[in-house]
């Protein structure tokens, strides 16, 4: 399926393609166009528009486009919901929602300067979202197994956590 959004990607317009490819449409193809061309490109290409004014998968109130995609596709993984909070905080300029958002905003800003185009920016930042998602999963596992972790030494903790991460692969 084709998806279309505004050119010059930043936090939400990088997070959304990551989310779409990982949880909605692994073969997604992305088109990046000037804002005023999103609707016409969507119609002409049969593409799903996202993160553009007035589209279903766009910002609504305090929610960003990542949230809209999570909701539309019924994604309920707790780690993904935690990641959505981080993306929302970075994209809407509300760092109080998630301390990690400042780093995500910095990475997004820097990526724009070293990527030759939007496709390359998404390619470069995919690792960041994979790592943030793993971090969110790890936090949940640590909370759930805190008593067990307290009884283990450093290497034991690491082995235990890696095993749990593997067991709970989405």
Secondary structure in CASP SS format (residue, H / E / C, confidence):
PFRMAT SS
TARGET T0000
AUTHOR 0000-0000-0000
METHOD secondary structure of the structure
MODEL  1
X C 1.00
X E 1.00
X E 1.00
X E 1.00
X E 1.00
X E 1.00
X C 1.00
X C 1.00
X C 1.00
X C 1.00
X H 1.00
X H 1.00
X H 1.00
X H 1.00
X H 1.00
X H 1.00
X H 1.00
X H 1.00
X H 1.00
X H 1.00
X H 1.00
X H 1.00
X H 1.00
X H 1.00
X C 1.00
X C 1.00
X C 1.00
X C 1.00
X E 1.00
X E 1.00
X E 1.00
X E 1.00
X E 1.00
X C 1.00
X H 1.00
X H 1.00
X H 1.00
X H 1.00
X H 1.00
X H 1.00
X H 1.00
X H 1.00
X H 1.00
X H 1.00
X H 1.00
X C 1.00
X C 1.00
X E 1.00
X E 1.00
X E 1.00
X C 1.00
X C 1.00
X C 1.00
X C 1.00
X C 1.00
X C 1.00
X E 1.00
X C 1.00
X C 1.00
X E 1.00
X C 1.00
X C 1.00
X E 1.00
X C 1.00
X H 1.00
X H 1.00
X H 1.00
X H 1.00
X H 1.00
X H 1.00
X H 1.00
X H 1.00
X C 1.00
X C 1.00
X C 1.00
X C 1.00
X C 1.00
X H 1.00
X H 1.00
X H 1.00
X H 1.00
X H 1.00
X H 1.00
X H 1.00
X H 1.00
X H 1.00
X H 1.00
X H 1.00
X H 1.00
X H 1.00
X H 1.00
X C 1.00
X C 1.00
X C 1.00
X H 1.00
X H 1.00
X H 1.00
X C 1.00
X C 1.00
X C 1.00
X H 1.00
X H 1.00
X H 1.00
X H 1.00
X H 1.00
X H 1.00
X H 1.00
X H 1.00
X H 1.00
X H 1.00
X H 1.00
X H 1.00
X H 1.00
X H 1.00
X C 1.00
X C 1.00
X C 1.00
X H 1.00
X H 1.00
X H 1.00
X H 1.00
X H 1.00
X H 1.00
X H 1.00
X H 1.00
X H 1.00
X H 1.00
X H 1.00
X H 1.00
X H 1.00
X H 1.00
X H 1.00
X H 1.00
X H 1.00
X H 1.00
X H 1.00
X H 1.00
X H 1.00
X H 1.00
X H 1.00
X H 1.00
X H 1.00
X H 1.00
X H 1.00
X C 1.00
X H 1.00
X H 1.00
X H 1.00
X H 1.00
X H 1.00
X C 1.00
X C 1.00
X C 1.00
X H 1.00
X H 1.00
X H 1.00
X H 1.00
X H 1.00
X H 1.00
X H 1.00
X H 1.00
X H 1.00
X H 1.00
X H 1.00
X H 1.00
X H 1.00
X H 1.00
X C 1.00
X C 1.00
X C 1.00
END
